[in-house]
Amino acid sequence: MSVIALKEGYTGEVKDREENFHGNRLLFIGWEDHLMFCAPHCIPVAPSMTFATLANDVLPGIYAAHPDWERVKQDEIEWFRSNERFTPAFDRTLEENGLLHKALIRFRTPGLTGIRGSCS
């Protein structure tokens, strides 16, 4: 991410470069309409991880504390890469799905709008 400095002298080492994560990349993941999670989670992931592993193994570890999670239907999830609709290839790697370092994916679960509909 680039920085536009308003004054001269704004320099420093970028600490979140991909090469600083031992072969992993940072991935931001956000669950739309669920205010229990105020911002996307940022997790280190291997670029070789399949999207299926992310969806089936990683996401439950992050979001299962939410009461809506047990009602999530994986085949109905709407995926977004940044602000664009995205259809992931579940059998392909995160890299093959175009998820580079510090990418943002968001997902929406139709019919599930937070605790007692807090986002409806």
N, C-alpha and C positions, 0 to 999 in steps of 0.2 A: 504494500500500500504506500503510495507516495505521500510526501509531506510538503505542504507549501508554507514556508516560513515567512513570517511577517517582518522579521528583522534578521540581519546578518548574524552569523555565529551559531545558528541552530544546527549543531552537528552531533553525531553520536553513533555508536554502534547499534545496529538493528539486532535485537536479541532473539526475535522470533523467526529468524530465517529457517528455511526448511532443513538446511544442513546441520542445524543445532538440535535436531530431534531424532538422531540415531536411526535414520531410515524411515521414520514416520512422518506424517504430515498432520497439520492441525486441520480439523474439520469442525465447523460450527453446525449444530443441529438444533432446530427449533420446532416445537409442536404448536401449531396455530391454535388460537382460541383457548388456551389453557394458561390462565394467569398465575397458577401455582408456580409456574416456571417463568420468571420475569424476563428472561433473556435466553437466547440460544446457549446451549452447552458447547464448550470448546473441548474437544478430546483429541488425543494423538491416535492416529490410525495408520496401519500399514497400507501403502498404495495397492498392495497385492491382495488385500482382503476383498472378498466378494461382497456385492451389495446385499445378497441374501444373508450373509453372516452379520452384516451391520443391522439389517432389519430384524432378523430373528433372534440374535444373541446379544447384540450391544444395546439396541433401543430398549428392550425390557429392563435391562440393568439400570438404565437412566430414568425411565418413566413409570415403572411398575408401582411406585408409591402413590400415584394418582388414582383415585377411584374409577376414573373412566378407562384406564388401561385395560382392564379385564374384558371390556366390551369392544375393544378395537378389532376390526376385521381387516387383516392385512391386505386382502384383495380389493378393499374399497378405499385404501389410503390414496390421497391425492398428493403427489410429490412436486416440489418446486426446487429448482436450482437457482439460487438468488431469487429473482422475481419472476422467472419464467417457468411455465408448466414443464414438467420433466417426467419422462417415462423411463425409469431405470431398467437396465438389463440385469436381472437378479443373479444370473450365472456369470456375469462379468465382474472384473475387479473395479474398485473405486476409481482407479486411474483410467481404465477403459470407459467408465461412465463419465469421464471428464471432470472428476472431482480432484482438483489440484490443491496445493497447499493453501490453507485459509479459505477454502471454498465454504459456501453456506448452502445447506439444504434445509428446507422446511417441509413439514408435512401437515396435512389437514385430514381429520377423520370426520367425514360427514355424519351429522346427527349427534356428535359429541361436542359440546360447547362449554366444557369446564364444570366446576362444582356448582350444582344447582343452576346451570345455564348462565354462569357469570359472564360469559362473553356473548350472550345472545341479546 
